[in-house]
């Protein structure tokens, strides 16, 4: 004969296997056995949230508050659900309640800071991340988040300090290494940035953005073959991200491997039909391959979608070729 705690354990075992539906069945049974079983409502709410059933998750966490109205964790969980629903102001309200009940709730300050930052309220975000650091000094995440605020405030040196502090707390914090690499790249410290991206790849070998970032630095350092390798690996890890094809296509074009470049730009446009940069790059590559008609079609498409950007591109890419520029602007087919 199982009591409600045994049923709850079986539900948690199912959730550990990511079998959320069976987990919810067990949590429901536990609640039937004990309608005031707060922990079962918590677990059910988290399972509903994992399934994307946010309204039902809200119901479960509200049930926690019905039986235990001073539970800061319930308000915190509600805030997380509202944030996933895109209801940021409501998320802030719930986090305010959590902090009011538990003024040293580091995770609540951190999450409220994330919401503030997403709303462009960088000063409020900075204050919350600082509070989170005060109450969760052994957690690297608030340092990384505050580093992003420093970047938004155009203070990259201060951001580096926070990333270093995050790594002092957790040397294996991949986001700290990745953001530090971004920061070093902004400061034109490219060799150091390479080291950071390489560390991210070692820590998280399936992080396609780390390969993409490292590939970009290799391209800046005029090492196209290494850039090509990294972009190809990034595509293998995420073949549906148009930007990587644009990056690799640019390297192929630099190496005058125009047929390969064209295939990459075609794929980028297929994935993102309104990606003006991909369309313009495809046009430029078609010109290099002698396909002026195809290039003109691409240029005309880009002109209709974004005239100013397309004209700037033409003037920059063809500064000494007024015939091509005029052909495109007039819509002539020569």
C-alpha positions in Angstrom: 0.0 0.0 0.0 1.5 3.3 -1.1 1.0 6.5 0.8 1.1 10.0 -0.8 4.9 10.4 -0.3 5.5 7.1 -2.2 3.2 8.2 -5.0 5.0 11.5 -5.2 8.4 9.8 -5.4 7.1 7.7 -8.3 6.0 10.9 -10.0 9.4 12.5 -9.6 11.0 9.3 -11.0 8.9 9.7 -14.1 9.8 13.4 -14.4 13.5 12.5 -14.1 12.9 10.4 -17.2 11.2 13.4 -18.8 8.0 11.4 -18.8 6.0 14.4 -17.6 2.5 13.0 -18.4 3.0 9.9 -16.2 4.5 12.2 -13.6 1.4 14.3 -13.6 -0.7 11.2 -13.2 1.2 10.3 -10.0 1.0 13.8 -8.7 -2.7 13.9 -9.2 -3.0 10.6 -7.3 -0.9 12.1 -4.5 -3.2 15.2 -4.4 -6.3 13.0 -4.3 -4.8 11.1 -1.4 -3.9 14.4 0.4 -5.6 17.5 -1.1 -3.3 19.7 1.0 -0.1 18.1 -0.2 1.8 21.3 -1.1 4.9 19.5 -2.5 2.7 17.6 -5.0 1.2 20.8 -6.3 4.8 22.2 -6.7 5.9 19.1 -8.7 2.7 19.1 -10.8 3.2 22.8 -11.6 6.8 22.2 -12.7 5.7 19.2 -14.9 3.0 21.3 -16.6 5.5 24.1 -17.2 7.9 21.6 -18.8 5.1 20.5 -21.1 4.4 24.2 -22.0 0.9 24.0 -20.3 1.5 27.3 -18.6 -2.1 28.0 -17.5 -2.3 24.7 -15.7 1.1 25.3 -14.1 -0.3 28.6 -12.8 -3.2 26.8 -11.3 -0.9 24.4 -9.5 1.3 27.1 -8.0 -1.8 29.1 -7.0 -3.0 26.0 -5.2 0.3 26.0 -3.2 -0.5 29.6 -2.1 -4.0 28.6 -1.2 -2.7 26.2 1.4 0.6 28.0 2.2 0.2 31.7 1.4 3.7 32.8 2.6 5.7 30.5 0.3 8.2 32.7 -1.6 9.2 29.7 -3.8 5.6 29.6 -5.1 5.7 33.2 -6.2 9.1 32.6 -7.7 7.7 29.6 -9.7 4.7 31.6 -10.8 7.0 34.4 -12.0 9.0 31.9 -14.1 5.8 30.7 -15.8 4.6 34.2 -16.5 7.9 35.0 -18.0 7.7 32.0 -20.3 4.2 33.2 -21.3 5.7 36.6 -22.2 3.9 38.4 -19.3 6.9 40.2 -18.0 5.1 42.8 -15.9 3.2 40.0 -14.1 6.4 38.1 -13.6 7.9 41.2 -11.9 4.8 41.4 -9.6 5.3 37.8 -8.5 9.0 38.3 -7.9 8.3 41.4 -5.9 6.1 39.2 -3.6 8.8 36.6 -3.3 11.4 39.2 -2.4 9.1 40.8 0.1 8.7 37.5 1.9 12.4 36.6 1.6 14.6 39.7 1.3 17.7 37.6 0.8 16.2 35.5 -2.1 19.2 35.7 -4.5 17.5 33.7 -7.3 14.5 36.0 -7.2 16.7 39.1 -7.6 18.6 37.4 -10.4 15.4 36.5 -12.3 13.8 39.9 -11.8 17.0 41.4 -13.1 16.7 39.2 -16.2 13.2 40.5 -16.8 14.2 44.1 -16.3 17.1 43.7 -18.7 14.8 42.2 -21.3 12.6 45.3 -20.9 15.5 47.6 -21.5 15.5 48.7 -17.8 19.3 48.4 -17.4 19.6 50.3 -14.2 17.0 48.2 -12.4 18.7 45.1 -13.8 22.1 46.2 -12.6 20.7 46.8 -9.0 19.0 43.4 -9.0 22.1 41.5 -10.2 24.2 43.3 -7.6 21.7 42.1 -5.0 21.8 38.6 -6.4 25.6 38.6 -6.1 25.3 39.8 -2.5 23.0 36.9 -1.5 24.4 34.2 -3.9 28.1 35.0 -3.9 29.0 31.5 -5.0 26.8 31.6 -8.1 28.5 32.7 -11.3 25.3 33.6 -13.2 24.6 37.0 -11.6 28.2 38.1 -12.4 27.7 37.1 -16.1 24.4 38.9 -16.2 25.8 42.0 -14.7 28.6 41.8 -17.2 26.0 42.1 -20.0 24.6 45.2 -18.3 28.1 46.7 -18.3 28.2 46.0 -22.1 24.8 47.7 -22.5 26.3 50.7 -20.6 29.3 50.7 -22.9 31.7 49.7 -20.2 33.5 46.6 -21.5 36.4 46.8 -19.0 33.9 46.5 -16.1 32.2 43.6 -17.9 35.6 41.8 -18.0 35.9 42.2 -14.3 32.5 40.6 -13.7 33.3 37.7 -16.1 36.6 37.1 -14.2 34.7 37.1 -11.0 32.2 34.5 -12.4 35.1 32.3 -13.5 36.7 32.6 -10.1 33.5 31.2 -8.6 33.1 28.6 -11.3 36.1 28.0 -13.7 33.9 25.8 -15.9 31.1 28.4 -16.5 30.8 28.2 -20.3 28.6 31.3 -20.6 31.2 33.3 -18.7 33.9 32.1 -21.1 31.7 32.8 -24.1 30.7 36.3 -23.0 34.3 37.0 -22.0 35.3 36.0 -25.6 32.7 38.3 -27.0 34.0 41.1 -24.9 37.6 40.5 -25.8 36.7 40.5 -29.4 35.0 43.9 -29.0 38.2 45.2 -27.5 40.1 43.7 -30.5 41.9 41.3 -28.3 41.3 38.5 -30.8 43.9 36.0 -29.8 42.5 36.0 -26.3 39.0 35.7 -27.6 40.0 32.6 -29.6 41.2 31.0 -26.4 37.9 31.7 -24.7 35.8 30.2 -27.6 38.1 27.2 -27.6 37.4 26.7 -23.9 33.7 26.9 -24.5 34.0 24.2 -27.2 36.0 22.0 -24.8 33.3 22.5 -22.1 30.3 22.2 -24.4 31.3 20.5 -27.7 27.8 20.9 -29.2 27.7 24.6 -28.8 27.3 25.7 -32.4 27.6 29.4 -31.6 31.0 28.9 -30.0 32.2 27.4 -33.3 30.6 30.2 -35.2 32.2 32.9 -32.9 35.6 31.2 -33.2 35.2 31.0 -37.0 34.5 34.7 -37.1 37.6 35.5 -35.2 39.7 33.3 -37.5 38.3 35.2 -40.4 39.3 38.5 -38.8 42.8 37.1 -38.3 42.9 36.2 -42.0 42.9 32.4 -41.4 40.1 31.4 -43.8 40.7 27.6 -43.7 40.3 27.5 -39.9 37.3 29.7 -40.2 35.8 27.4 -42.9 36.4 24.4 -40.6 34.6 26.1 -37.7 31.6 27.3 -39.8 31.2 23.8 -41.3 31.2 22.3 -37.8 28.6 24.9 -36.7 26.4 24.0 -39.6 26.7 20.3 -38.8 25.5 21.1 -35.2 22.7 23.5 -36.3 21.9 23.2 -40.1 18.9 25.5 -39.8 20.7 28.7 -38.7 20.9 31.0 -41.8 23.6 33.3 -40.4 26.2 30.5 -40.4 25.7 29.8 -44.1 26.2 33.6 -44.8 29.4 33.5 -42.8 30.7 30.4 -44.5 29.6 31.7 -47.9 31.7 34.8 -47.3 34.7 32.7 -46.7 34.1 30.6 -49.8 33.8 33.9 -51.8 37.0 35.2 -50.2 38.7 32.0 -51.4 37.1 32.5 -54.9 35.2 29.2 -54.5 32.1 31.0 -55.9 30.1 27.9 -56.6 30.3 26.8 -53.0 29.5 30.3 -51.8 26.4 30.5 -54.0 25.1 27.2 -52.5 25.5 28.6 -49.0 23.8 31.9 -49.8 21.0 30.0 -51.5 20.5 28.0 -48.4 20.6 31.1 -46.2 17.8 32.7 -48.3 15.8 29.4 -48.3 15.9 29.4 -44.5 15.3 33.2 -44.2 13.6 34.5 -47.4 13.7 38.1 -46.2 17.4 38.1 -45.1 18.6 41.1 -47.2 22.2 40.5 -46.5 22.0 36.9 -47.8 20.1 38.0 -50.9 22.7 40.7 -51.6 25.6 38.3 -51.1 23.9 35.8 -53.4 23.6 38.6 -56.0 27.3 39.5 -55.7 28.2 35.8 -56.1 26.0 35.4 -59.1 27.8 38.4 -60.7 31.2 36.7 -60.0 29.9 33.6 -61.7 28.7 35.6 -64.7 25.0 35.4 -64.0 24.1 39.0 -64.4 20.4 38.3 -64.9 20.1 36.3 -61.7 22.1 38.9 -59.8 19.8 41.7 -61.1 16.7 39.8 -59.9 18.3 39.5 -56.4 19.3 43.2 -56.3 15.8 44.2 -57.4 14.3 42.0 -54.7 16.6 43.6 -52.1 15.8 47.1 -53.4 12.1 46.6 -52.9 12.6 45.2 -49.4 15.2 47.7 -48.1 16.1 50.4 -50.6 18.5 52.3 -48.3 20.5 49.3 -47.2 20.7 48.0 -50.8 21.9 51.3 -52.2 24.6 51.5 -49.4 25.7 48.0 -50.3 26.0 48.8 -54.0 28.0 51.9 -53.4 30.3 50.1 -51.0 30.8 46.9 -53.0 31.0 48.5 -56.5 32.7 51.9 -55.8 34.3 51.8 -59.3 31.6 50.1 -61.2 29.0 52.7 -61.9 27.6 50.6 -64.8 26.5 47.8 -62.4 25.1 50.2 -59.9 23.1 52.1 -62.5 21.9 48.9 -64.0 20.5 47.7 -60.7 19.0 51.1 -59.8 17.3 51.5 -63.1 16.2 47.9 -63.3 18.0 47.3 -66.6 18.6 43.7 -67.8 21.9 43.7 -69.7 
